C-alpha cells in the first residue's frame, strides 16, 4: 500500500517548531503595535456564505476561492480576506457601536490561485480598520500604524517605503476623457492597476477597445504616462491643466487640498519621510473609494508587503447602511521573506529553561522539582526512560542545549540541595530556593 503524501498541498505550508516560532514572533509584534494604537482585537469564522464575497466583488471572484456546498446545501467559501466579515459583523450593530471603531485581527486566509513567490493559497494577514470616521486623519493613522508595524521588526527607511495614491484623482482623470459610467470606470481602473506589468502595445489594445477610438486611446496612454510620473501636488495639477479635453479644475483643487491635509497629518505623525506620492498605485479591488497605499521593500520589485485604503461605500453595498471606513492588510509571506533576508528574526527561542537529570533513586524528587519549576513559569524537560542512568541523561541533556542542567544525586538530595549548571557558571543551590535562583 502506498504511503501518505509527505508534502502539504500546493500553496500550503508546514510549520515545524522553528517556523512556528517565527510565525508567532510576527503575530506578537503585530498584536503589540495594534494595542499601542488603541485597536481592539476581533475574529470571525473561517467560512462564510459565498454571497458575502460575490456581492462585494462580483460572481467572477468564485474562481479565486475555495468555494463549495456544505451538507446543508449552502454555498460557502473559506474566507479570502477579512473585510467582508468585518462589515457583516459591524453592520449588525451599527446603531450601538462607538465611533470611530478601531479593530484589528490576525487570521488565516485562503485563495485558490497559482502559488508563486510571495503568494500562496494559505496565508496569514494582519488587518486593521477604522470604521465611522471620514476625515483624512483616519487615513493618516492607518498609514502610520502600517509603518509602525514594520519598524517594530527593526526595519528602517533603507528597508521599506510607502507609495500613496488616490482613486478619486484617477476618477477625475477618467471623467476628463468622458468616462463616467461606473462599469467603464471600473474597467479602466483595472487597466491602470496592471499598467506596470504590461507592454505599451497590450495597454494600447485594451484602451482602444474601451474608448472605441484609437486616437483617443493613444492620447489617453501618452498623457497618463506623464501623470503616472508625477510625484508632487504641483506636478499632478500641471498634468490636469494640460489634459485635453479639459478637467473639472474645481473638483481637482478640492481633492488636492484634501491630499495636502493628509500629507500634513503624516508629517505631524513623524512618518512623512517614509511616504512617496505615487499615482501608479491604483489597487485592484473595486471597493476602494479614496486614498490608497501600498508598502514595498526598497529595491524589491516583487509583491507589496501591505496595502489598503478607504472603502466608504462597502457598508452600504453589503448591509444597506452608509458608513465611512478605511483599513489595510499586511501578509506574513512577503514579510517573512524580508525578515529572513535582513536576518531580523530573533535567535531560536525553542531552547528549554531547564533539563533535570537524576540518579534513579531520586526520580520521585526530580519529578516533583520539575512540576514546581513549571508552576513557577519555567520550561522543564527530564528523561522519560525509566532505565536511563545519570550519565546517559546528562549526555541527552547537553545535546538538547537547555539554559540550565539541574542534577539531583542521592548525596545532594540528602542535603536538600541540587547542582545547577549554566553556560558560564555552576552552583550548588538549596532545593527550596531553586525557583528564586533561576528567576534572578
WOFENNOR-V290205 format. One record per backbone hydrogen bond with DSSP energy under -1.0 kcal/mol. NH is the residue of the N-H (numbers start at 1). CO is the residue of the C=O. E is the energy in kcal/mol with one decimal. If there is no record, write none. Layout:
NH|CO|E + NH|CO|E
This chain:
12|9|-2.1 + 20|16|-3.1 + 21|17|-2.3 + 22|18|-1.6 + 23|19|-2.4 + 24|20|-2.7 + 25|21|-1.9 + 26|22|-2.1 + 27|23|-2.4 + 28|24|-2.7 + 29|25|-2.0 + 30|26|-2.6 + 31|27|-2.8 + 32|28|-2.3 + 33|29|-2.2 + 34|30|-2.3 + 35|31|-2.0 + 36|32|-1.5 + 37|33|-1.2 + 38|35|-1.4 + 39|34|-2.3 + 40|102|-2.7 + 42|104|-2.2 + 48|77|-2.2 + 50|75|-2.6 + 52|49|-1.6 + 53|50|-1.3 + 54|50|-2.0 + 55|51|-2.6 + 57|53|-2.7 + 58|54|-2.4 + 61|58|-1.6 + 62|59|-1.5 + 63|60|-1.1 + 64|61|-2.0 + 65|62|-1.7 + 67|65|-1.3 + 68|76|-2.3 + 70|74|-2.2 + 73|70|-2.1 + 76|68|-2.8 + 77|48|-2.1 + 78|66|-2.0 + 79|46|-2.4 + 86|82|-2.5 + 87|83|-2.6 + 88|84|-2.4 + 89|85|-2.6 + 90|86|-2.9 + 91|87|-2.7 + 92|88|-1.1 + 93|90|-1.8 + 97|93|-1.2 + 101|131|-2.8 + 103|129|-1.6 + 104|40|-2.6 + 105|127|-2.1 + 107|125|-1.8 + 109|123|-3.4 + 110|79|-2.4 + 111|121|-2.0 + 112|64|-2.1 + 113|111|-1.5 + 116|119|-2.6 + 119|116|-2.5 + 122|11|-1.8 + 123|109|-1.9 + 125|107|-2.5 + 126|330|-2.9 + 127|105|-2.7 + 128|328|-2.2 + 129|103|-2.6 + 130|326|-3.0 + 131|101|-2.9 + 132|324|-3.2 + 138|135|-1.4 + 140|136|-2.5 + 141|137|-2.2 + 142|138|-2.2 + 143|139|-2.1 + 144|140|-2.5 + 145|141|-2.7 + 146|142|-2.5 + 147|143|-2.4 + 148|144|-2.5 + 149|145|-2.1 + 150|146|-1.3 + 151|147|-2.3 + 152|148|-2.0 + 154|151|-2.3 + 155|150|-1.6 + 159|156|-2.4 + 160|156|-1.3 + 161|296|-2.3 + 162|274|-3.2 + 163|294|-3.0 + 164|276|-2.9 + 165|292|-3.2 + 167|290|-2.9 + 170|166|-1.3 + 171|167|-2.3 + 172|168|-2.3 + 173|169|-2.1 + 174|170|-2.4 + 175|171|-2.2 + 176|172|-1.6 + 177|174|-1.1 + 178|175|-2.1 + 179|174|-2.5 + 185|181|-2.9 + 186|182|-2.6 + 187|183|-2.0 + 188|184|-2.2 + 189|185|-2.5 + 190|186|-1.7 + 191|187|-1.5 + 192|188|-2.6 + 193|189|-2.2 + 194|190|-1.2 + 195|192|-1.0 + 198|195|-1.5 + 203|199|-2.1 + 204|200|-2.7 + 205|201|-1.9 + 206|202|-2.0 + 207|203|-2.8 + 208|204|-2.4 + 209|205|-1.7 + 210|206|-2.0 + 211|207|-3.2 + 212|208|-1.9 + 217|213|-2.2 + 218|214|-2.3 + 219|215|-2.2 + 220|216|-2.6 + 221|217|-2.6 + 222|218|-2.6 + 223|219|-2.5 + 224|220|-2.3 + 225|221|-1.9 + 226|222|-1.1 + 227|223|-2.1 + 228|224|-2.7 + 230|227|-1.5 + 236|232|-2.0 + 237|233|-2.6 + 238|234|-2.4 + 239|235|-1.8 + 240|236|-1.9 + 241|237|-2.4 + 242|238|-2.2 + 249|247|-1.4 + 252|248|-2.1 + 253|249|-2.8 + 254|250|-1.9 + 255|251|-2.1 + 256|252|-2.9 + 257|253|-2.0 + 258|254|-1.7 + 259|255|-2.3 + 260|256|-2.2 + 261|257|-1.9 + 262|258|-1.9 + 263|259|-2.3 + 264|260|-2.3 + 265|261|-2.3 + 266|262|-2.2 + 267|263|-1.9 + 268|264|-2.3 + 269|265|-1.7 + 270|267|-1.3 + 271|266|-2.3 + 274|271|-1.7 + 275|272|-1.7 + 276|162|-2.9 + 278|164|-3.4 + 281|278|-1.5 + 288|285|-1.1 + 289|310|-3.0 + 292|165|-1.8 + 293|308|-2.5 + 294|163|-1.8 + 295|306|-2.6 + 296|161|-2.6 + 298|159|-2.3 + 300|297|-2.0 + 305|295|-3.3 + 306|295|-1.1 + 307|329|-2.2 + 308|293|-2.3 + 309|327|-2.4 + 310|291|-2.1 + 311|325|-2.5 + 317|313|-1.9 + 318|314|-2.4 + 319|315|-3.0 + 326|130|-1.9 + 327|309|-2.1 + 328|128|-2.2 + 329|307|-2.4 + 330|126|-2.2 + 331|305|-1.1 + 332|124|-2.2 + 336|332|-2.4 + 337|333|-1.9 + 338|334|-2.1 + 339|335|-2.8 + 340|336|-2.3 + 341|337|-2.1 + 342|338|-2.2 + 344|339|-2.7 + 354|379|-2.3 + 355|404|-1.9 + 356|381|-2.8 + 357|406|-3.2 + 359|408|-2.0 + 362|359|-2.6 + 363|360|-1.4 + 366|362|-2.4 + 367|363|-2.6 + 368|364|-1.9 + 369|365|-2.2 + 370|366|-2.4 + 371|367|-2.1 + 372|368|-2.1 + 373|369|-2.5 + 374|370|-2.2 + 375|371|-2.3 + 376|372|-1.1 + 377|374|-1.6 + 378|373|-2.4 + 381|354|-2.2 + 393|389|-2.1 + 394|390|-2.5 + 395|391|-2.0 + 396|392|-2.1 + 397|393|-2.7 + 398|394|-2.6 + 399|395|-1.4 + 400|396|-1.6 + 403|352|-2.2 + 404|353|-1.8 + 405|421|-2.4 + 406|355|-2.4 + 407|419|-2.9 + 408|357|-2.2 + 413|409|-2.8 + 414|410|-2.1 + 415|412|-1.1 + 416|413|-2.1 + 417|412|-2.5 + 418|429|-2.2 + 419|407|-2.2 + 420|427|-2.9 + 421|405|-2.4 + 422|425|-2.8 + 427|420|-2.6 + 429|418|-2.9 + 431|416|-2.5 + 437|433|-2.4 + 438|434|-2.3 + 439|435|-1.9 + 440|436|-1.7
